[in-house]
Amino acid sequence: MRQVWAKFKLDISIWRLSMLPGIAAITFVFLLRMVGSLQFFEWTAFDTFLHWRRDEPMDDRILIVGINEKDIERIKNYPIPDKDIAALLNKLQNYQPAVIGLDIFRSFPEEPGHAEFVKVLKTSPNLIGVEKVLPDTSGLTVKPPPNLPQERVGFADALLDADAKQRRSLLGTSSEPEKIWRLSFPLLLAKAYLKTKNIALENIKGDPYGMKFGSTNLTRFQANSGGYVNGNAGGSQILINFRSNPKPFYTVSLEEIQTGKVPSSKIRDKIVLIGITSSSIKDYTTSSAIKTENAGLIYGVEIQAHVVSQIISATLNQRVMINVWADVWEYLWIAAWGIFGIVLGRRIRSPLNVIIFAISASIFLILLCYILLFFGWWVPVVPAFMTLFLNSAVLASFYRYDDALRSRIQDRQQVIDQTFSAIHSRPLQTLSMMLREVTSQQNLVPQQFVAQLKQLNQEIHSVHDLVRKEALTEINYFYLQQEYKLDLQQPLHELLHEVYEDVLERDYPNLKSSSILKIITFNPMDERNLSIENKRSICRFLEEALCNVGKYANGMTKLEVICKQCKNKNIIKVADNGLGFEAIAHLSSHSGFGTRQAQNIAKQLGGKFERLSNSPGVICQLTWSSQKIWFW
C-alpha cells in the first residue's frame, strides 16, 4: 500500500510540475483576450462560420427596390428628385404592401416635385422614413423627411466595428440633445409588419432596454458578448444573424417598378424597402459573413433588410437569434481545451502522433463551434484553439526536452549508482567476507589476511579506472573487468551470456564445484525500446545476482539462469539451492544496496524485481514488459 501511495504522490508531483507551462499558456491567452488582442481574430472566425452555413430559402416577405446606377443615369439627376420618389411610392401603394421603408435621407426638398412628395407622406400611413440620430465625426445628424410623424421615422445609423464591418444593429437609443427614446428603421418595419399578424412590440420585464415580440426576446448585445471586449453596448443592440443565401431577398430596380415588370404578388402584403444600390453613391459597407459575389459592396438597404428579416423570422419561424455564454463559462471553456491540450502533449510521446492528435482535436473544436453557432450560440473558438495548440503541439516539444533533461539526470544518477555498485560488488564484498572470517575464525593465518588485504587494495584501485571508462569515455561499452569490455550494441541475450561466462570464471568457491548442475537459457529478447543505459543496467543486474550466488550460496548443487522473452514479458531469472533466506538473513544490511539497485532498474524498465525463497535457496527475478518503456 505504501508503494502505491508513493507512486501516486510521485505521479501527482510530476503532473503538477508538467502542468505549470500549460497553465502559463492558458493564462497568457486569457490576458490576450482580456486586453482585446484576439478580438479581430474572433470577429473573423464569427464571420467565417456565418458564411459557411448552408443556404436558407429566400425571404419572400421582403422586396428591395434598389435605385441603381442605370436609374440615376436615366433620371440624369442625383439626389433623386422628389417627384420620382413620390411617383414610386404611389406606384407601390397601388399594390397594397404591408409597409414601405424609404431608406433615403430627405431632410431638405429635392425639386422638382416636393409638394407631391409631401402629399404622399401625409396619405401613406404604412410609410416609414429615416433619420440619423448619432452624430458623425463632424458632430452632424440628419433630420427626417418633413411632415412625417415621429412615430413613422426610424434611425438608420450603422454601428461599425474597428475593422469597418457591421455585425451589430442598434434597435433603440436616445437622440441628442432631446434625450428622446428612438427606434430604428428596421425595427419599425418589423413592428409594422408583425402588427398585421397581431403581434406587438413589448418591453422585457426587469430590463428597460430589452425588447420582445410575443414570446421572442431580441437578445441584447452586451459589452463582452462573444468575441467583443469592452464593446460599446449603449442603447439596445443585437448581433446580426445575416440570412445565408447569395440572393436573400427579391431585388428590383426603380425602372422595373415604373414599367410594371414586377408581379403584384411580390409587393402585396410584403415589406418593401427603397434604397440606393449604386456604388458611386457610397452607401455601402463590407462583410465577409454575407454570401454575395462582392463582399466589399453590401448596400445599406441590404443590411437593413437582413435585420428586418432576422426579427420577423425569429418571431414567426423560430429562427435563432445570436446568443452568447456568460464570461465565466467562456473562460472555463477556453481553459478546458487548454487542459485537454496538456493531456495530449504530456501523454502522447511521439511528436508525429502529437501533431496528428492536435490537428484532429483542432478540427473537432472548429466543427463544434460551427455547429453551436448554427444553433445560435457564439462560443470562443480562437482562444480555445490557441490554448489547445500551445499546450499540445508547441509545449509537447518542451515536454520532450523536459523528458530528455530528466533522462540525463537519471543517467547521472546511474553513474553514481554504478560507481557504488562497482565498489559494492568487489571491494565491499571482499571486506565483508574478511570481516566474517575474522569474526568466526580467531586463528586466521596472517599470510591469508595480508593476501586478502592486497586483493582489497587492488580492487579499490580498479574501481576508478572501471567507472571512468564506463561512465565518461566509452558510453557504448560495459566493463566486467578493467580490460574486459562488452559492446552494448550487441543483442541483449548475447551480452547476458558473456556476463554469465565471465562471472563463472571468477574466484568464487561456490561456483567452482564441478558437481553443480547448471541449467542455462539465453534466448533472444525484445529490446526495441531499450536504451544503452537500460542494457547496461540489465547486465549489471545479472552480474550482481551471479556474484551473490558465488559468495553466499554455500552448498549449492544446482544453478538455473534463464534469460528469455515469454509472451509480452522479458524475464531474467537466477535461482540456486544454496543456504536460502534463513542462512543469509544476517547479511541483510550488506545486501540492501543490491536490492535497492535491482528495484531501481525495475522501475526504469517499468517492470518488477522479486527475491523469493527457493526452499532451499534464493530466486532473483527481473521482469519487464516488451512494450514501450515510459520515463516519468
C-alpha positions in Angstrom: 0.0 0.0 0.0 2.9 2.3 0.8 4.4 1.7 -2.7 1.1 2.5 -4.3 0.7 5.7 -2.3 4.3 6.7 -3.0 3.8 6.1 -6.8 0.5 8.1 -6.6 2.3 11.1 -4.9 5.1 10.9 -7.5 2.6 11.0 -10.4 0.8 13.9 -8.8 4.1 15.7 -8.3 5.2 15.1 -11.9 1.8 16.2 -13.3 1.8 19.3 -11.1 5.2 20.4 -12.5 4.3 19.5 -16.1 1.0 21.5 -15.7 2.8 24.7 -14.9 3.8 25.6 -18.5 0.3 24.7 -19.7 -1.3 26.8 -17.1 1.0 29.6 -18.0 0.0 29.3 -21.6 -3.7 29.4 -20.7 -3.2 32.4 -18.5 -1.3 34.1 -21.4 -4.3 33.5 -23.7 -6.7 34.8 -21.1 -4.7 38.0 -20.8 -4.5 38.4 -24.6 -8.3 38.1 -24.8 -9.0 40.4 -21.9 -7.0 43.2 -23.5 -8.7 42.7 -26.8 -5.7 41.4 -28.8 -7.8 38.4 -30.1 -10.9 40.5 -30.9 -10.2 40.8 -34.6 -9.5 37.1 -35.0 -12.7 36.2 -33.1 -14.7 38.5 -35.4 -13.1 36.9 -38.4 -14.0 33.4 -37.2 -17.6 34.5 -36.4 -18.0 35.9 -40.0 -16.5 32.8 -41.5 -18.8 30.5 -39.6 -21.8 32.6 -40.7 -20.6 32.4 -44.3 -20.1 28.6 -44.1 -23.7 27.9 -43.2 -25.9 26.1 -45.7 -28.2 28.2 -47.8 -31.5 29.3 -46.4 -34.6 29.9 -48.5 -35.0 33.5 -49.9 -37.2 35.6 -47.6 -40.1 36.4 -49.9 -41.7 38.6 -47.4 -39.2 41.3 -48.2 -38.8 43.3 -51.5 -35.9 45.6 -52.1 -36.3 48.4 -54.7 -32.8 49.4 -55.4 -32.1 52.7 -57.2 -29.1 51.6 -59.2 -26.6 53.3 -61.5 -28.8 52.9 -64.6 -31.7 54.5 -62.8 -29.6 57.5 -61.9 -28.3 57.8 -65.4 -31.8 57.6 -66.8 -33.1 60.3 -64.4 -30.0 62.4 -65.0 -30.0 63.8 -61.6 -28.9 63.0 -58.1 -30.1 63.2 -55.4 -33.2 61.6 -57.0 -35.9 64.4 -57.3 -38.9 64.3 -55.0 -41.3 63.8 -57.9 -39.6 60.5 -58.9 -39.7 59.3 -55.3 -43.4 60.3 -55.0 -44.2 58.5 -58.2 -42.5 55.4 -57.0 -44.4 55.5 -53.7 -47.7 56.0 -55.4 -47.0 53.1 -57.7 -46.1 50.8 -54.9 -49.2 51.8 -52.8 -51.4 50.6 -55.7 -50.2 47.0 -54.9 -51.1 47.3 -51.2 -47.8 46.4 -49.5 -47.9 45.8 -45.7 -45.3 48.5 -45.1 -42.9 50.6 -47.1 -39.5 51.7 -45.8 -37.9 54.7 -47.5 -34.1 54.3 -46.8 -33.2 57.6 -48.4 -32.5 60.7 -46.4 -34.9 63.5 -47.3 -34.3 66.3 -44.8 -34.5 69.0 -47.5 -36.7 69.4 -50.6 -35.3 68.0 -53.8 -37.1 69.8 -56.5 -39.0 69.3 -58.7 -42.0 67.6 -57.1 -41.5 68.3 -53.4 -45.2 69.2 -52.9 -46.2 65.8 -54.4 -43.7 64.1 -52.1 -45.2 65.8 -49.0 -48.6 64.8 -50.1 -47.6 61.1 -50.4 -46.1 61.2 -47.0 -49.3 62.5 -45.4 -51.5 60.0 -47.2 -49.3 56.9 -46.6 -49.8 55.6 -43.1 -47.7 52.5 -43.8 -44.7 54.5 -44.9 -41.6 54.6 -42.6 -38.9 57.2 -43.2 -35.3 57.5 -41.9 -33.1 59.9 -39.9 -29.7 59.9 -38.4 -29.6 60.5 -34.7 -26.0 59.6 -33.7 -23.5 62.4 -34.6 -20.8 61.5 -37.0 -17.2 62.6 -36.7 -18.1 66.2 -37.5 -21.0 66.1 -35.0 -23.7 66.2 -37.6 -27.1 64.4 -37.7 -29.7 64.1 -40.4 -33.3 65.2 -39.8 -36.2 63.1 -41.0 -38.4 64.0 -44.0 -40.7 67.0 -43.3 -44.4 66.4 -42.5 -43.7 62.8 -41.5 -44.9 61.9 -37.9 -42.2 60.9 -35.5 -43.7 57.5 -34.8 -43.1 56.7 -38.5 -39.5 57.7 -38.5 -36.7 55.3 -37.6 -33.0 56.0 -37.4 -30.7 54.3 -39.9 -27.4 54.7 -38.0 -24.9 51.9 -38.6 -22.6 50.5 -35.9 -19.3 49.6 -37.5 -16.6 47.7 -35.7 -12.9 48.6 -35.7 -12.4 46.6 -38.9 -15.1 48.7 -40.6 -17.6 45.8 -40.8 -21.1 45.8 -39.4 -22.1 42.9 -37.1 -24.5 44.7 -34.8 -27.7 46.6 -35.2 -28.9 49.4 -33.0 -32.6 48.9 -32.4 -33.2 51.7 -29.9 -31.3 54.7 -28.5 -31.8 58.2 -27.0 -31.3 61.0 -29.5 -29.2 64.0 -28.8 -29.8 66.5 -27.3 -33.5 65.9 -26.6 -32.9 62.5 -24.8 -35.9 61.1 -26.5 -36.0 57.3 -27.0 -36.0 56.5 -30.7 -36.5 53.2 -32.5 -34.5 52.1 -35.5 -35.7 51.9 -39.1 -35.6 48.1 -39.4 -37.3 47.7 -36.0 -40.2 50.0 -37.1 -40.6 48.0 -40.3 -40.7 44.7 -38.4 -43.1 46.2 -35.9 -45.5 47.4 -38.6 -45.4 44.0 -40.4 -45.9 41.9 -37.2 -48.8 44.2 -36.2 -50.6 42.8 -39.2 -50.1 39.3 -37.6 -51.4 40.7 -34.3 -48.0 40.6 -32.6 -47.0 43.7 -30.7 -43.6 45.0 -29.6 -43.2 44.9 -25.8 -40.6 45.6 -23.2 -38.9 42.8 -21.2 -39.7 42.8 -17.5 -36.7 43.8 -15.5 -34.7 45.1 -18.5 -35.6 48.7 -19.5 -33.7 48.2 -22.8 -34.9 44.7 -23.5 -37.5 44.2 -26.3 -39.6 41.3 -27.5 -42.3 40.4 -30.0 -44.7 38.0 -28.3 -42.5 35.3 -26.7 -39.5 36.0 -28.8 -36.8 38.0 -27.0 -34.5 40.2 -29.1 -31.2 39.1 -27.4 -29.4 42.2 -26.3 -25.7 42.7 -27.1 -23.5 43.2 -24.1 -20.0 44.8 -23.9 -18.3 41.4 -23.8 -20.6 39.4 -26.0 -18.9 36.7 -28.0 -15.5 37.9 -29.2 -16.1 41.5 -28.2 -14.0 43.1 -25.4 -15.5 46.2 -23.8 -17.6 47.0 -26.8 -20.0 49.9 -26.8 -23.2 48.3 -25.7 -25.2 51.6 -25.4 -28.9 51.6 -26.2 -30.5 48.4 -27.3 -28.4 46.3 -29.8 -28.5 42.9 -31.3 -25.9 40.8 -33.1 -27.0 40.4 -36.7 -27.7 36.9 -37.9 -27.4 37.5 -41.6 -29.6 35.4 -43.8 -27.5 32.7 -45.5 -28.2 32.9 -49.2 -26.4 34.6 -52.2 -29.8 36.2 -53.0 -31.6 36.5 -49.7 -34.2 38.9 -50.9 -36.0 39.7 -54.2 -34.4 42.8 -55.5 -35.7 45.0 -58.4 -34.7 48.4 -59.9 -36.7 51.7 -59.9 -37.2 51.2 -63.7 -38.7 47.8 -63.2 -41.3 49.2 -60.8 -42.1 52.1 -63.0 -42.6 49.9 -66.1 -44.7 47.4 -64.3 -42.3 44.5 -64.7 -42.7 43.3 -61.1 -45.5 40.9 -60.4 -48.0 42.2 -57.9 -47.6 39.1 -55.7 -44.0 40.3 -55.0 -45.4 43.5 -53.4 -48.8 42.8 -52.0 -48.7 42.4 -48.2 -44.9 42.5 -48.3 -42.2 44.6 -46.6 -40.8 46.9 -49.3 -37.5 48.7 -48.7 -36.4 51.5 -51.0 -32.7 52.4 -51.1 -29.7 53.3 -53.1 -27.8 50.4 -54.8 -25.3 52.4 -56.8 -21.6 52.1 -56.0 -21.0 55.7 -56.9 -23.1 56.9 -54.0 -21.1 55.0 -51.4 -24.0 53.9 -49.2 -22.4 50.5 -48.6 -20.2 48.6 -46.2 -18.2 45.4 -46.2 -18.9 42.0 -44.8 -17.4 38.5 -45.0 -20.4 37.0 -43.3 -22.9 37.6 -46.1 -22.9 35.3 -49.1 -22.5 37.6 -52.1 -20.5 37.9 -55.2 -18.9 41.1 -53.8 -18.3 41.1 -50.1 -16.9 44.5 -50.2 -20.1 46.1 -51.6 -23.0 45.5 -49.2 -25.5 48.3 -49.6 -27.1 49.9 -46.6 -30.6 48.9 -47.6 -29.5 45.3 -47.8 -28.2 45.4 -44.2 -31.5 46.9 -43.1 -33.3 44.1 -44.9 -31.2 41.5 -43.1 -32.1 43.0 -39.7 -35.9 43.1 -40.6 -35.7 39.5 -41.8 -33.9 38.4 -38.6 -36.6 39.9 -36.4 -39.7 38.7 -38.2 -38.1 35.2 -38.9 -37.2 34.8 -35.2 -40.8 35.8 -34.2 -42.7 33.9 -36.8 -40.4 31.0 -37.7 -38.4 30.5 -34.5 -35.2 31.3 -36.4 -32.4 31.6 -33.9 -31.0 34.9 -32.6 -27.3 35.1 -31.8 -26.7 34.1 -28.2 -23.6 34.0 -26.1 -22.4 32.4 -22.8 -21.7 34.3 -19.6 -18.0 35.3 -19.3 -17.2 32.7 -16.7 -18.5 29.9 -18.9 -16.4 31.2 -21.8 -13.2 31.2 -19.8 -14.0 27.8 -18.4 -14.5 26.6 -22.0 -11.1 28.0 -23.0 -9.3 26.5 -20.0 -10.9 23.1 -20.6 -9.4 23.0 -24.2 -6.1 24.1 -22.8 -6.1 21.3 -20.2 -7.1 18.8 -22.9 -4.0 20.1 -24.8 -1.8 19.5 -21.8 -3.0 15.9 -21.6 -2.3 15.4 -25.3 1.1 16.9 -25.1 2.0 15.0 -21.9 0.6 11.6 -22.6 1.5 11.1 -26.3 5.2 10.6 -26.7 5.6 10.5 -30.5 6.0 14.1 -31.9 4.2 12.9 -35.1 1.3 11.5 -33.1 1.1 14.7 -31.1 0.7 16.7 -34.3 -1.9 14.3 -35.7 -3.9 14.4 -32.5 -3.6 18.2 -32.1 -4.8 18.7 -35.7 -7.7 16.3 -35.2 -8.7 17.9 -31.9 -8.5 21.4 -33.5 -10.7 20.3 -36.4 -13.2 18.9 -33.9 -13.1 22.1 -31.9 -13.8 24.2 -35.1 -16.6 21.9 -36.2 -18.1 22.0 -32.7 -18.1 25.8 -32.6 -19.5 26.0 -36.1 -22.4 23.6 -35.1 -23.1 25.7 -31.9 -23.3 28.8 -34.0 -25.7 27.1 -36.4 -27.9 26.7 -33.3 -27.4 30.3 -32.3 -24.5 30.1 -29.8 -21.4 32.1 -30.4 -18.6 30.5 -28.3 -14.9 31.4 -28.3 -13.0 29.4 -30.9 -9.8 31.4 -31.4 -8.6 31.4 -27.8 -9.7 27.8 -27.3 -7.7 26.8 -30.4 -4.7 28.8 -29.1 -4.7 27.1 -25.7 -5.2 23.7 -27.3 -2.4 24.2 -29.9 0.0 25.8 -27.5 -0.4 23.0 -24.9 -0.4 20.1 -27.3 1.8 20.8 -30.4 4.0 23.6 -29.0 4.5 22.6 -25.4 4.9 19.0 -26.4 8.4 19.9 -27.6 9.0 21.4 -24.1 7.8 18.2 -22.5 10.2 16.2 -24.8 13.0 18.5 -23.7 12.0 18.1 -20.1 12.0 14.3 -20.5 15.4 14.4 -22.1 16.7 16.5 -19.2 15.2 14.1 -16.7 16.8 11.2 -18.6 20.2 12.9 -18.5 19.7 13.5 -14.7 18.7 9.8 -14.5 21.8 8.8 -16.4 24.0 10.9 -14.0 22.3 9.1 -11.1 23.0 5.8 -12.8 26.7 6.7 -13.0 26.6 7.3 -9.2 24.8 4.0 -8.7 27.2 2.2 -11.0 30.2 3.6 -9.0 28.8 2.4 -5.8 27.7 -0.9 -7.4 31.3 -1.4 -8.5 32.5 -0.7 -5.0 29.8 -2.9 -3.5 30.3 -5.8 -5.9 34.0 -6.1 -5.3 35.9 -4.2 -2.5 33.0 -4.1 -0.1 32.1 -7.7 -0.7 35.7 -8.8 -0.2 35.8 -6.7 3.0 32.6 -8.3 4.1 34.0 -11.8 3.7 37.2 -10.8 5.5 35.2 -9.5 8.5 33.1 -12.7 8.6 36.2 -14.8 8.6 37.9 -12.7 11.3 34.7 -12.8 13.4 34.2 -16.6 13.0 37.9 -17.7 12.9 40.1 -16.4 15.6 43.1 -18.2 14.3 43.2 -16.7 10.8 46.6 -17.1 9.3 48.3 -13.7 8.9 49.5 -14.5 5.4 45.9 -15.2 4.3 44.8 -11.9 5.9 47.6 -10.0 4.2 46.8 -11.6 0.8 43.1 -10.6 1.1 44.1 -7.0 2.1 46.3 -6.9 -1.1 43.3 -8.1 -3.1 41.1 -5.5 -1.5 43.6 -2.8 -2.3 43.8 -3.9 -5.9 40.0 -3.9 -6.2 39.6 -0.5 -4.8 42.2 0.9 -7.2 40.5 -0.8 -10.1 37.1 1.0 -9.4 38.4 4.4 -10.6 39.5 3.1 -14.0 36.4 0.9 -14.4 33.9 3.7 -13.7 35.9 6.3 -15.7 35.9 4.1 -18.8 32.3 3.1 -18.4 30.7 6.4 -17.5 32.9 9.1 -19.0 34.6 7.8 -22.1 33.1 4.8 -23.9 29.4 5.0 -23.1 28.5 2.1 -25.5 30.6 -0.4 -23.5 30.0 -2.4 -20.3 33.1 -3.2 -18.4 33.2 -6.5 -16.5 36.8 -6.1 -15.5 39.4 -3.4 -16.3 40.3 -4.9 -19.7 37.2 -6.9 -20.5 34.5 -4.9 -22.1 31.3 -5.7 -23.8 29.8 -3.8 -26.8 26.3 -2.8 -25.7 25.3 -2.6 -29.3 25.2 -6.4 -29.3 21.9 -8.3 -28.8 20.9 -8.4 -25.2 20.9 -12.2 -24.8 24.5 -12.4 -26.2 25.6 -9.7 -23.7 24.0 -11.6 -20.8 25.6 -14.8 -21.8 29.1 -13.2 -21.8 28.3 -11.8 -18.3 27.4 -15.3 -17.2 30.6 -16.8 -18.6 32.8 -14.0 -17.0 31.3 -14.4 -13.5 31.6 -18.2 -13.6 35.4 -17.8 -14.2 35.9 -15.6 -11.2 37.4 -16.9 -7.9 34.1 -17.7 -6.2 34.3 -21.1 -4.4 30.5 -21.7 -4.7 30.8 -21.6 -8.5 33.9 -23.8 -8.9 32.4 -27.2 -8.0 32.2 -29.5 -10.9 29.2 -31.2 -9.3 26.9 -28.2 -9.8 24.1 -28.8 -12.2 23.9 -25.7 -14.4 20.6 -25.0 -16.4 21.0 -22.0 -18.6 18.7 -20.4 -21.2 19.8 -17.4 -23.3 17.1 -16.7 -25.9 16.6 -13.5 -28.0 14.6 -10.8 -26.1 12.5 -7.9 -27.3 14.9 -4.9 -26.8 13.4 -2.4 -29.3 12.6 0.1 -26.6 15.8 -0.3 -24.5 18.4 2.4 -24.3 22.1 1.8 -23.9 21.8 2.6 -20.2 18.9 0.2 -19.9 21.1 -2.6 -21.3 24.0 -1.6 -19.1 21.7 -1.8 -16.0 20.4 -5.2 -17.0 23.9 -6.6 -17.4 24.8 -5.1 -14.0 21.8 -6.9 -12.5 22.8 -10.3 -13.8 26.4 -9.7 -12.7 25.2 -8.8 -9.2 22.8 -11.7 -8.9 25.5 -14.2 -10.0 28.1 -12.7 -7.7 25.7 -13.1 -4.8 25.3 -16.7 -5.7 29.0 -17.2 -5.8 29.5 -15.6 -2.4 26.6 -16.8 -0.3 25.0 -19.9 -1.9 27.0 -22.3 0.2 26.4 -26.0 -0.5 24.7 -25.2 -3.9 24.3 -28.2 -6.2 22.0 -26.6 -8.8 22.2 -23.2 -10.6 19.5 -22.1 -13.0 20.0 -19.0 -15.2 17.1 -18.1 -17.6 17.1 -15.0 -19.9 14.2 -15.1 -22.4 11.0 -13.5 -23.7 7.7 -15.1 -22.7 4.6 -13.7 -24.4 4.9 -9.9 -23.8 7.4 -10.2 -20.9 11.2 -10.2 -20.8 12.5 -12.4 -17.9 15.9 -12.7 -16.2 15.9 -15.4 -13.5 18.8 -16.6 -11.3 17.9 -19.5 -8.9 20.1 -21.6 -6.7 19.5 -24.2 -4.0 22.1 -23.0 -1.5 21.7 -21.7 2.0 18.4 -19.9 1.4 16.9 -16.9 3.1 17.3 -18.2 6.7 21.1 -18.7 6.4 21.7 -15.2 4.9 19.3 -13.2 7.0 22.2 -11.7 8.9 23.5 -10.3 5.6 20.5 -8.1 5.0 22.5 -5.0 6.0 25.1 -5.8 3.3 22.7 -6.8 0.6 20.4 -3.8 1.0 22.1 -1.7 -1.7 21.9 -4.6 -4.2 18.2 -4.9 -3.6 17.6 -1.2 -4.0 19.7 -1.2 -7.2 17.6 -4.0 -8.6 14.4 -2.3 -7.7 15.6 0.9 -9.3 16.4 -1.0 -12.5 12.9 -2.5 -12.5 11.4 1.0 -12.0 13.4 2.3 -15.0 12.1 -0.5 -17.1 8.5 -0.2 -15.8 8.9 -3.8 -14.6 9.2 -5.8 -11.3 12.0 -7.2 -9.2 11.4 -10.2 -6.9 13.7 -12.0 -4.4 11.9 -15.3 -3.5 12.7 -18.4 -1.4 13.6 -21.5 -3.5 13.2 -23.9 -0.5 16.2 -24.1 -0.1 18.0 -21.3 -2.0 17.1 -18.0 -3.5 15.4 -16.8 -6.7 16.2 -13.4 -8.0 14.0 -12.4 -10.9 13.6 -9.3 -13.0 10.7 -9.0 -15.4 9.5 -6.1 -17.6 7.1 -5.6 -20.5 8.4 -5.7 -24.0 6.1 -2.8 -24.9 7.3 0.9 -24.8 9.2 2.0 -21.7 7.9 5.2 -20.1 10.3 7.7 -18.4 8.2 9.6 -15.9 
